[in-house]
């Protein structure tokens, strides 16, 4: 009901405006200048009246800032961090001053669950373990702070996300990632990152 009334009011005003324009001759139409203003009750009409006294060829076009988004509060909360995907993330080790940098297109919670499972003793002999799992088993069962894992970047594009992951690995010099994780990073990026980190220290 309310929405229908808004729609009807919009089209009634639009049709009235079009009708007024059609009454203007072709030559007059070419000289008309349209000014777009937010409609403010009690003020907009006075401003338009003043303009018409000096500029007969000026037409005011009003818009209402009370759109649907302003009328209704947002009922959907922002996605929980665990529900976000296409991300680059960082997980700190609880037992030493190191961290692991990774990227995934999955939901963050699903990727963290995989990391936790990789650290299960039943996977100690698993082939192609991640650097995180390797560190966990190699360093006398160092554990990672999964509860406080955080997102450091968001990128939907797979290539850009991989570049972002490599950049984050370079920036976090205390990472336990494999050297192969950044072997595809262009040397120009590495030089820029060296200058960036040097400036950050100064």
N, C-alpha and C positions, 0 to 999 in steps of 0.2 A: 504493500500500500504506500508506504513512505517512499520507497524507491521509484514506484510508478509516478508519484507526484513530482519528484525531482526531474524525471525524464520528460514528463509532459511540459513542465515549466520551461525546461531547456529548449524543447522544440518549438514551443509557442513564441518564445523570445527570438529564436533563430529565424522563424518564418516571418515575424514582424519586421526584423532587420532587413531580410531579403526583399520584402515588399517595399520598404522605404528606398532601398537602393534601386529597385527597378523603376521607380518614379522619376529618377534623375536622368536627364538627357545624356547622350554619349559624350558630348563635349564637357559637360559638368563632371561626369564620372572620371574623366581623365585628369581633372584638376583636383580631385578630392584627395586629401591626405587623412589616413586613418591613424588614430592614436589609441593604443591599447593601455587600459588602466584597470587596476583592481577596483571593483565596485565597493564603495563605502557609503552606506545609507546616510543621507542628510548632507554629505559633502560632495559626492561625485557630481550630482546635478548642478550644484552651485558652480563648481569648476568648469563644467561644460558650458554653462550659461555665459561665464566670463569669456571663455575662448571664442564663442560664437559672435560676441560683440566685435571682435577684432579679426577673426579668421572664419569667414563664412564657408570656406571650402574644407573645413576640418570636421571630421566625424569621429566621435568617440566610440570605441568598442570596449565593452566592459567584460571582465571575467571575475568569477567568484572563487576565492581561495578556500572556501569550505567544501573541499572535495570529499570523496568517500573515505580516504585515508585519514582525514582530519576528524570526520564525524564519528568514526568508530575506532575504538582502541584496538591495538594489535592483540589478537587473542592467541597468536602462535608465538611461543617463546623462541629465542635464538637456539639454534642447534647446540646441544650439549657437545663439549669437546670430543667426547667418545664417539659421537655420531658423525663427525666430520671426515671427509675423504679427500683424495688428491692433495696430499700434504707431505711436507718434510718435517721430521720430528727429531727430538733430542731426548735421550734417556741417560741420566747420570748413574754412575756406579756408587753404591752405598759404602763400599769399602776402600775406595781410593779416589783420587781427584781426576777421574777420567769420565768420558761420556761416549755414547754411541749415537751416531747420526744415521737416520734412515729415511726412506721415502716410500709411499704406498698410495695406490688408488683406492684401496679398501677403506672401510670405516676404521677409525683409529682403534676402537675397542677390539676389533677383530685382529688387527696387526699385533697389538699388545698381547692378546691371547696366544697368538702363534709364538711370539718371543718367549712367553712364560713356558709354553709347552716345550720349546727347544731347549730350555734350561732344565728340563726334567732329567733325572739321572738315567732314565731308560734311553735317552737320546745321546748319551755321551760318545758313542761310537758312530753317530750319524755322519754320513759323508756330506760335504759341502755345507758345513755349519756356518751360520752367520758369524760375523766378528763378535757380536754380543755373546752368543753362546760359547764361542771359543774362549773368550775372556773369562766367562763364568766358570768353565771347567778347568782352565789352565791355571788361573790365579787362586787356587784353593777355594773354589766355590764362592767367588765374589758375586754378590747379589746386586741386582739393579733396582732402582727406585721407580718401579712401574706406576705407582700411584701418583707420582708427581711428574710423569713424562709430559712434555709440552710440545706444542706445535710451533715451529719457527718460520714456516712459510706455507702458503697455499698456492697451488698452480695446477690447473686442469690439463694443460698440455704436457704430454709425457716427456718430450725432449727438454722443455724448459724446466720441468720438475727435476729431472736428472742433473741438469746443470746447477740448479739451485742446491741440490743435495751435495754436489761436489764442492761448491763454494762454501757451504756451511761446514763441511769437513775441514777445508783449508782454514777457515776462520777459527774453528775450535781446535787449537793445536794439541789439546790434551785428549783427543779422540783415540779410540781403540779400533777404528775402522782399518780394514786392509788397505795396503798401498794401492792395490789394483782398483779400489773404489774411486780413485781420482785420476787414474792414468789417462783418461780421455779428456781431461780438462785442458783446454787450450792454454799454452804457456803465457799468452798475453793476459789471460785472466789471473794466472798465478802472480805475475809481476804487479798487476794492479792491486791484488789482494795484499801483497807484501807491503806496498806503499800505504794502503789503507790501514793495515794493522799497525804500521810504524807511526802513522799520524795519530791513531787512537791512543797509543802509549804516551805520546808527547803532550 
